[in-house]
Amino acid sequence: MAIAALSFYVFAFITLFAAVNVIFTRNPVHSVLFLILAFFSSAGLFVLIGAEFLAMVLVIVYVGAVAVLFLFVVMMLDVDVAARGKGLARHASVGALVGGLLLVELVLFVGGRFSSLPTNVAAPSQPIPDMAVRSNTQALGDVLYTDYIVLFQTAGLILLVAMVGAIVLTLRKRPGVKRQDVRKQTLRRIDEAVELKKVEPGAGL
């Protein structure tokens, strides 16, 4: 039990440290690397509470795909750190105001939540099944695909619409760009593709 508590505090400290560095690090590549560290430490926290499937999904999907994609995009864009710093200084007051409001909301929410905790907590109507009877993956699948199937499919539909909308908004048709037409190339005849020119001696091309 002491090892589990110590592991929790270690993973929680690493997660908070990495999250703060993601925000305040000036180098974008270092920010992505700290984000990967935050994902790994969060996966450790999931393992401690018995959610091994969520931990593996976090490592495989977010670290193996999303964070690596962020890293490649940041390295390809070659973000100007100096120009980004000027924009940050210009909008620092607005950012501080929004951050302060969020902090006040979190303090009020957490304070109200802990002050209104019931003294006698009843047993849950749907307790977590024993790991020997039902695995963590099966229990998660039961919740997603039975109790919350409509919300789960709605969330997927919203993400699909957002992806299509992002593609439509960023699509630009540039005039004068030559594009390949396979059908036109296949149906082209030899008299249309080859033209013989009679060149006079000494005239050149």
Secondary structure, 3 states (H helix, E strand, C coil): CHHHHHHHHHHHHHHHHHHHHHHHCCCHHHHHHHHHHHHHHHHHHHHHCCCHHHHHHHHHHHHHHHHHHHHHHHHHHCCCHHHHHHHHHHCHHHHHHHHHHHHHHHHHHHHHHHHCCCCCCCCCCCCCCCCCCCCHHHHHHHHHHHHCHHHHHHHHHHHHHHHHHHHHHHCCCCCCCCCCCHHHHHCCCHHHHCCCCCCCCCCCC
